[in-house]
Amino acid sequence: MELRIGLTGVNKTGTYTFDNNGVIYYDSKSRCYYYEDRIVSGSLNITKIDLVNHFISCTFEFKLDKQGCQSINATEGRFDLKIQ
């Protein structure tokens, strides 16, 4: 499994919607790659961002749909990362 979450132009706390963008997922078991021709819905909630010390805390939820692949539902996701 590989999951990538990314949004551009984000520099403050708040909730941002994915709107068919921002989530890429690869399922090695089924070999489904949710990159092109997929439907993405959900949101990313930035709870803390420190641009000086390069740190971000977020919660997220999303749903991915792609024809011929199983639907992916992520709920109550969370990460704390050092950012560049």
C-alpha positions as CSV (number, residue, x, y, z in Angstrom):
1,M,0.0,0.0,0.0
2,E,1.2,3.5,-0.8
3,L,-0.8,6.6,0.1
4,R,0.1,10.2,-1.0
5,I,-1.8,13.3,0.2
6,G,-1.0,16.7,-1.1
7,L,-2.5,20.1,-1.6
8,T,-0.9,23.2,-3.0
9,G,-1.3,26.7,-1.6
10,V,-1.9,25.6,2.0
11,N,-0.2,27.8,4.6
12,K,-2.7,28.1,7.5
13,T,-4.9,25.9,9.7
14,G,-8.4,25.0,8.4
15,T,-10.3,22.5,6.5
16,Y,-9.5,21.9,2.8
17,T,-11.5,19.7,0.5
18,F,-10.0,17.2,-2.0
19,D,-12.5,17.9,-4.8
20,N,-11.2,15.1,-7.1
21,N,-7.6,16.0,-6.3
22,G,-5.0,15.6,-3.6
23,V,-5.1,11.8,-2.9
24,I,-3.1,9.1,-4.7
25,Y,-3.3,5.5,-3.6
26,Y,-1.8,2.2,-4.8
27,D,-3.0,-1.1,-3.5
28,S,-0.3,-3.7,-4.2
29,K,-2.6,-6.7,-3.5
30,S,-5.2,-5.7,-6.2
31,R,-2.7,-3.7,-8.3
32,C,-5.2,-0.9,-8.4
33,Y,-3.6,2.5,-8.8
34,Y,-6.0,5.4,-7.9
35,Y,-4.3,8.1,-9.8
36,E,-6.0,8.7,-13.1
37,D,-9.7,8.3,-13.8
38,R,-10.6,8.1,-10.1
39,I,-13.2,10.0,-8.0
40,V,-11.9,11.6,-4.8
41,S,-14.0,13.2,-2.1
42,G,-13.2,14.1,1.4
43,S,-11.2,16.7,3.4
44,L,-7.9,17.5,5.1
45,N,-8.1,19.4,8.4
46,I,-4.9,21.2,9.3
47,T,-4.9,21.5,13.1
48,K,-1.4,22.9,13.5
49,I,1.1,24.3,11.0
50,D,4.5,25.9,11.8
51,L,6.2,27.2,8.7
52,V,9.3,28.4,10.7
53,N,10.1,24.9,12.2
54,H,8.6,23.1,9.2
55,F,5.9,21.0,11.0
56,I,2.3,20.1,10.2
57,S,-0.4,18.2,12.1
58,C,-3.6,17.1,10.2
59,T,-6.6,14.9,10.4
60,F,-8.2,13.6,7.2
61,E,-11.0,11.5,5.7
62,F,-11.6,10.6,2.1
63,K,-13.3,8.2,-0.3
64,L,-11.7,6.9,-3.5
65,D,-13.6,5.3,-6.4
66,K,-12.2,3.9,-9.6
67,Q,-13.9,1.7,-12.1
68,G,-12.8,-1.9,-11.8
69,C,-11.3,-1.4,-8.3
70,Q,-12.7,-1.6,-4.8
71,S,-13.8,1.7,-3.2
72,I,-11.4,3.0,-0.5
73,N,-12.9,4.7,2.6
74,A,-10.4,6.3,5.0
75,T,-11.9,7.7,8.2
76,E,-10.3,9.3,11.2
77,G,-6.8,9.5,9.6
78,R,-4.1,11.6,11.3
79,F,-0.5,12.5,10.7
80,D,2.2,14.8,12.2
81,L,5.0,15.5,9.8
82,K,8.2,17.5,9.3
83,I,7.7,19.4,6.0
84,Q,10.0,21.1,3.6
